[in-house]
Amino acid sequence: MTLQELVHQAASIYSDKIAVCFDECNNQPPVYYTYKTVVNAASELSNFLQLHCTFQGIREVGLYCHPGINLPSWILGILQVPAAYAPLDPDAPPALSTHFMKKCNLSYILVEKQQIHKFKSSYEVLLNYDTLKEHNDLVLFRLHWKNVEGSLMLNDRKQKYEKEKMADSTNSGNSNEEKSDERLDVRLNHCLAYVLHTSGTTGIPKIVRVPHACIVLNIQHFRVLFEITQEDVLFLASPLTFDPSVVEIFVALSSGACLLIVPTSVKVLPSKLAAVLFSHHRVTILQATPTLLRRFGSQLIKSTVLSASTSLRVLALGGEAFPSLTVLKSWRGIDNKTQIFNIYGITEVSSWATFYRIPEQFLNSTLKSELPVPLGFPLLGTVVEVRDTNGFTIQEGRGQVFLGGRNRVCFLDDEMTVPLGMMRATGDLVMVKDGEIFFLGRKDSQIKRHGKRLNIELVQQVAEGLQQVESCAVTWYNQEKLILFLVSKNDLVKEYIFKELQKRLPSHAIPDELLLIDSLPFTSHGKIDVSELNKIYLNYLNLKSECKLNGKEELWGKLQYLWKSILNLSEDPLKVPDESLFLNSGGDSLKSIRLLNEIEKLVGTSVPGLLEIILSSSILEIYNHVLQTVFPDEDLVFSKNYATKRKFSDINQEETSGRSLHQKSVMTLSCDNELTAFTAVSRGSQILSLNTKFLTKLGLCSSAHSSELISQTNIQNVKSLNPSALTGKLKDPSHVAEVSEEGTYVIAAKKMELHVRWRSDTGKCVDASPLVVIPAVDKSSATVYIGSHSHRMMAVDLHSGKVKWEQILGDRIESSACVSKCGNFIVVEKEVCLEVKMWRNCLFFPLFEPDSTTFICGYTGRTFTGYKSCHGEQSLETFLWKTTLFFSTVLPAVCLYWLCGWEFTLLYSLWRTGLAVLYQ
């Protein structure tokens, strides 16, 4: 059975009934064609094409037109040749359409006469063509492909396919279905119905050739499922380049129903479109994307589309994630009886694969429902499988959807034959629970943010569920910022939305930025146009960068506002106390990153070292730090503790002025006096130098068993650092640094240029910053230590990029490496749980393994493992390391201590900062 045969069967029964209605919506009466008129016009066109076209290989004809009264006749005429129709959108970028035509090796194209000028002006340079003949409102062109690279000849495609024939297992995986030896050939005369390309929103656009046998099953099932009769009116909501249009056209014309067509320009006018569909023409069946439906707005949906008196009998939503039941119920008017379906499918197995009718009791319930909507049941002839990461079919749990069926197969790109029953990977992640399949999102919608996996569609669903939100969209801008775009029902305050989202979303899912816009941009397929959203955000950034602060008073006021907003403090007009600390006021590491981003957006530039200041200093100190960057000539406002590292006390046993806390133990610990002088650079902003006389001369190290972390915030004007300063060798220290009267270090600035010296493959993604260790004795042996999700910890030569050694740990590595005080060991985090001891609001991690060269210490939910960076018998000295924790909201304040002879001296204290001391 073919599509044209379905229409001919209906036309033989309903020959005098209206088949097509075209309404230009310009105060002129609509135009109508009967089934008899449609079939006769199609036969004339097919005779014309048979006379003037000579096909070789695949039989395809392009169709370049806008929707109109003749559209169904033109499609039928091409199908009756027989040939497949390849729709081309006159409003699409010419380069994209040219790519599509080249990939198809298209020889003939029918152009609507009204679009001739546009076609020639758009493709005069891109295409080589001849004008053959005119037929009524169409002109036939013959295309010539002289570019060898662009032309895909059949023999080349056949050879390529034969070479990749064994790759079928990539798509079919390790599933349990029986492999079929029967294959479908794309070159059979009556095989293909149409040719499309995917939108490219989920990857590189693919060419999809759809056989009649694949799509006819969809048509037959929907006719029964929607109970289509000759009294129904179906709206052509989808463009020809979007495969749901095939369902809309042929479900109507194979059932004796009427197909309503309106100009594309009317589809973007919600109020006008609603009047045309539901008042003038009384549409009964509507198939649309959720985004297309949202364009009406919740008020118009409730009052017209899904009202009690609506003509709409069936609403089928697909192509995107289905709205939540809470949102869906808010759209329905009282006593509305419209049947609502969730339909799911992919273009590569055209067009739909599953359906689920929302139960009436769910829609009528007054209770708030957060239950997800399942994908439902397979359509006629369709096989649905869920497979795990190893390719095995699963009955419970999380996996990827695969679609297929004996006749539900299409040809992708250069495939010439495909096995019947072939299964295609969809790229969609689902959860199987109690026999039902629930959509989670696309694989490419899964991002990693703040060390945790996040599906950005979750953020959109939660935001859309807010009562004040009309519609919304979320983008992962430049793979670094989560941006939420909102269309509001009324005037909204961003801070209110952020507060509501913080109640409903985990901290790592809170957007970085919220933009209020008038309406969402859409693609021609009725989906959200992400590229346009990114342009909107870029314009927003450009406008924001042009807004300059008027002075330090405005900076102080806006800093106070951001502080209260991000910490969800009351809208008290009183200012935030100067000594307020971010972490003590309810902040955490994720909120600190948001505050950092907001401040940098406010001042229009990056502020070096600001994150550390936010985490460890008062609001006044944060203000002074920003002031130095934005208004360097302004006088700073000092507090009594400014310019000293902020320290948290251990149950009031130390003041924040920086005095050390000493606690004695009855035990003693003897340490080996043999030390290795070195300098370590970590996270790009901290330099740790130990066991070097050079630092002692400058006053940076007061004793053999103390150290100082030199923060980037104290040397932010340094553009380069003399290599001798990093190695501890210097004949004249005054040439590098001098100590000012105020106690700050002034280092001469030099211009620094960066060049790529070498690259190293870590196997998988890297979440942490590298650690660079430069020995004082031999600076040429400087080493970079880096770990990755491939479980590998690598030591790489800083100068050559050569891997010195590599350790395979038991799990992925997510922290930066740290170096021991002696300079002989490093410590690195891996994901293993270990118990923790707690003492007086601080954490200590003791461990004693005298016979091992590998040492372990841990804190809640993590384990840190130390490895020797050199070989031979060496005693383990005191370990000192520091790392930031992004997940631990339950830990108390953690203090960084120096351990020597069981005497604990507080050096540095910060929330979510840990200390490990390993000894032998």
WOVENGI-V693247 format. One record per backbone hydrogen bond with DSSP energy under -1.0 kcal/mol. NH is the residue of the N-H (numbers start at 1). CO is the residue of the C=O. If there is no record, write none. Layout:
# WOVENGI-V693247
<<NH	CO> <NH	CO>>
This chain:
# WOVENGI-V693247
<<6	2> <7	3> <8	4> <9	5> <10	6> <11	7> <12	8> <14	10> <17	14> <19	33> <20	33> <21	259> <22	31> <23	261> <31	22> <33	20> <35	17> <36	15> <38	34> <39	35> <40	36> <41	37> <42	38> <43	39> <44	40> <45	41> <46	42> <47	43> <48	44> <49	45> <50	46> <51	47> <52	48> <53	49> <61	84> <62	108> <63	86> <64	110> <71	68> <74	70> <75	71> <76	72> <77	73> <78	74> <79	75> <80	76> <81	78> <84	59> <85	193> <86	61> <88	63> <92	89> <97	93> <98	94> <99	95> <100	96> <101	97> <102	98> <103	99> <104	100> <106	101> <109	141> <110	62> <111	139> <112	64> <113	137> <115	112> <116	113> <119	115> <120	116> <121	117> <122	118> <123	119> <124	120> <127	123> <130	142> <132	140> <135	138> <138	135> <139	111> <140	133> <141	109> <142	130> <143	107> <144	128> <151	147> <157	153> <158	154> <159	155> <160	156> <161	157> <162	158> <163	159> <164	160> <167	164> <168	165> <169	166> <170	167> <172	168> <173	169> <175	172> <184	418> <186	416> <188	185> <191	188> <193	210> <194	210> <195	85> <196	208> <198	206> <203	200> <208	196> <209	411> <210	194> <212	191> <215	211> <216	212> <219	215> <220	216> <221	217> <222	218> <223	219> <224	220> <225	221> <226	222> <228	223> <232	229> <234	258> <235	285> <236	260> <237	235> <242	239> <245	242> <246	243> <248	244> <249	245> <250	246> <251	247> <252	248> <253	249> <254	250> <255	252> <257	252> <258	232> <259	19> <260	234> <261	21> <266	263> <269	266> <273	269> <274	270> <275	271> <276	272> <277	273> <278	274> <279	275> <280	275> <281	276> <283	277> <284	233> <285	233> <286	314> <288	316> <293	289> <294	290> <295	291> <296	293> <297	294> <301	297> <302	298> <303	299> <304	300> <305	300> <306	301> <313	284> <314	284> <315	339> <316	286> <317	341> <318	288> <328	324> <329	325> <330	326> <333	306> <336	333> <339	313> <341	315> <342	356> <343	317> <344	354> <349	346> <353	344> <354	344> <355	377> <356	342> <358	340> <363	359> <364	360> <375	437> <377	355> <379	353> <382	379> <383	404> <385	402> <387	400> <388	392> <391	388> <394	386> <397	432> <399	430> <400	387> <401	428> <402	385> <403	424> <404	383> <409	407> <411	209> <413	207> <415	412> <418	184> <420	182> <421	405> <421	406> <422	419> <424	403> <426	401> <429	441> <430	399> <431	438> <432	397> <433	436> <436	433> <438	431> <440	429> <441	429> <443	427> <445	442> <446	443> <447	454> <449	452> <452	449> <454	447> <456	445> <458	455> <460	456> <461	457> <462	458> <463	459> <464	460> <465	461> <466	463> <469	466> <470	487> <471	487> <473	485> <475	483> <477	481> <479	476> <480	477> <481	477> <483	475> <484	513> <485	473> <486	515> <487	471> <489	468> <497	493> <498	494> <499	495> <500	496> <501	497> <502	498> <505	501> <509	506> <510	507> <512	482> <513	482> <515	484> <517	486> <523	527> <526	523> <529	521> <530	528> <533	529> <534	530> <535	531> <536	532> <537	533> <538	534> <539	535> <540	536> <541	537> <542	538> <543	539> <544	540> <545	541> <547	544> <555	551> <556	552> <557	553> <558	554> <559	555> <560	556> <561	557> <562	558> <563	559> <564	560> <565	561> <566	562> <567	563> <569	564> <572	570> <580	577> <585	581> <587	582> <592	588> <593	589> <594	590> <595	591> <596	592> <597	593> <598	594> <599	595> <600	596> <601	597> <602	598> <603	599> <604	600> <610	607> <613	609> <614	610> <615	611> <616	612> <617	613> <619	580> <620	578> <622	618> <623	619> <624	620> <625	621> <626	622> <627	623> <628	624> <630	626> <631	627> <634	631> <642	639> <644	641> <651	649> <676	822> <678	690> <679	774> <680	688> <681	772> <682	686> <685	682> <686	682> <687	710> <688	680> <690	678> <696	692> <697	693> <698	694> <699	696> <700	695> <706	703> <710	687> <712	685> <714	711> <718	715> <725	722> <727	723> <728	724> <729	724> <735	732> <736	733> <737	733> <738	746> <740	744> <743	740> <746	738> <771	785> <772	681> <773	783> <774	679> <776	677> <781	778> <782	779> <783	773> <784	796> <785	771> <786	794> <788	792> <789	765> <791	788> <793	807> <794	786> <795	805> <796	784> <797	802> <798	782> <801	797> <804	795> <805	795> <807	793> <809	791> <813	788> <818	827> <820	825> <821	878> <826	867> <827	818> <828	865> <830	863> <831	812> <832	830> <839	842> <842	839> <852	849> <855	866> <857	864> <859	862> <862	859> <863	830> <864	857> <865	828> <866	855> <867	826> <869	824> <885	912> <889	887> <896	908> <898	905> <900	903> <903	900> <904	663> <905	898> <907	896> <908	896> <910	894> <913	910> <914	883> <919	847>>
